[in-house]
Amino acid sequence: MGGVIGLAIVTAAYKGYIKSNLENFLTPNELSQLLESAQNISLFGANKQDKVRAVFAGGYNLQFRILIAFAAAQIPSSVLMWRRNQIRI
C-alpha cells in the first residue's frame, strides 16, 4: 500500500512540474500534443526540443529526489522495529 501511495505522490509531482514548466514556452496546442504522446516532440524545432528534454529531465530528477526522501524516512522506522530477540515463526 505504501508503494502505491508513493507512486501516486511522485506521479502527481512529476505531472505538475512538467506542465507548469512547459507552459512557459509552449502554446496550449503544443502542450496538449506533447502530453498526449512524447513522440510528438519531433514536431517542434530543435530549440524547443532541447527545452522540452530539459524539463522532462528535471521532472525525472524531482521524482528520484522524492523517492530518496521516502527511502530515508523508512530507515528510522526500520531501526525502531529492531528487536534483540527476533520473533520466529
C-alpha positions as CSV (number, residue, x, y, z in Angstrom):
1,M,0.0,0.0,0.0
2,G,2.8,2.4,0.8
3,G,4.3,1.9,-2.6
4,V,1.1,2.8,-4.3
5,I,0.8,6.0,-2.3
6,G,4.4,6.8,-3.0
7,L,3.9,6.2,-6.7
8,A,0.8,8.5,-6.7
9,I,2.7,11.3,-5.0
10,V,5.7,11.0,-7.3
11,T,3.5,10.9,-10.4
12,A,1.5,14.0,-9.3
13,A,4.6,15.9,-8.6
14,Y,6.1,15.0,-11.9
15,K,3.0,16.0,-13.9
16,G,2.7,19.3,-12.1
17,Y,6.4,20.1,-12.6
18,I,6.5,19.4,-16.3
19,K,3.1,21.0,-17.0
20,S,4.0,24.2,-15.2
21,N,7.4,24.4,-16.8
22,L,6.3,23.6,-20.3
23,E,3.6,26.3,-20.2
24,N,6.4,28.9,-20.1
25,F,7.4,28.3,-23.7
26,L,4.9,26.1,-25.4
27,T,1.5,27.1,-26.8
28,P,-1.6,25.3,-25.3
29,N,-2.0,23.3,-28.5
30,E,1.7,22.2,-28.5
31,L,1.4,21.3,-24.8
32,S,-1.6,19.1,-25.3
33,Q,0.1,17.4,-28.3
34,L,3.2,16.7,-26.2
35,L,1.2,15.4,-23.2
36,E,-0.8,13.2,-25.5
37,S,2.4,11.5,-26.7
38,A,6.1,12.2,-26.1
39,Q,6.8,11.2,-29.7
40,N,5.2,14.5,-30.7
41,I,8.4,16.2,-29.6
42,S,9.6,15.7,-33.2
43,L,7.1,18.2,-34.4
44,F,9.0,21.0,-32.6
45,G,12.1,22.9,-33.7
46,A,15.5,22.0,-32.3
47,N,15.5,24.8,-29.7
48,K,12.1,23.8,-28.3
49,Q,13.1,20.1,-28.3
50,D,16.1,20.9,-26.2
51,K,14.0,22.9,-23.7
52,V,11.4,20.1,-23.6
53,R,14.0,17.5,-22.9
54,A,15.5,19.6,-20.1
55,V,12.1,19.9,-18.5
56,F,11.5,16.2,-18.7
57,A,14.9,15.5,-17.2
58,G,14.2,18.0,-14.4
59,G,10.9,16.1,-13.7
60,Y,12.7,12.8,-13.7
61,N,15.3,14.2,-11.2
62,L,12.4,15.5,-9.0
63,Q,10.8,12.0,-8.9
64,F,14.1,10.5,-7.7
65,R,14.6,13.2,-5.0
66,I,11.1,12.4,-3.7
67,L,11.8,8.6,-3.8
68,I,15.2,9.1,-1.9
69,A,13.3,11.1,0.8
70,F,10.8,8.2,1.1
71,A,13.6,5.7,1.4
72,A,15.4,7.9,4.0
73,A,12.2,8.2,6.0
74,Q,12.0,4.4,6.2
75,I,15.3,4.0,7.9
76,P,14.3,5.3,11.4
77,S,11.1,3.2,11.3
78,S,13.2,0.1,10.4
79,V,15.6,0.8,13.3
80,L,12.7,1.3,15.7
81,M,11.3,-2.2,14.8
82,W,14.6,-3.9,15.5
83,R,14.5,-6.4,18.4
84,R,17.4,-8.1,20.1
85,N,15.4,-11.4,20.3
86,Q,13.8,-11.8,16.9
87,I,10.3,-13.3,16.7
88,R,10.5,-16.7,15.0
89,I,7.6,-18.5,13.4
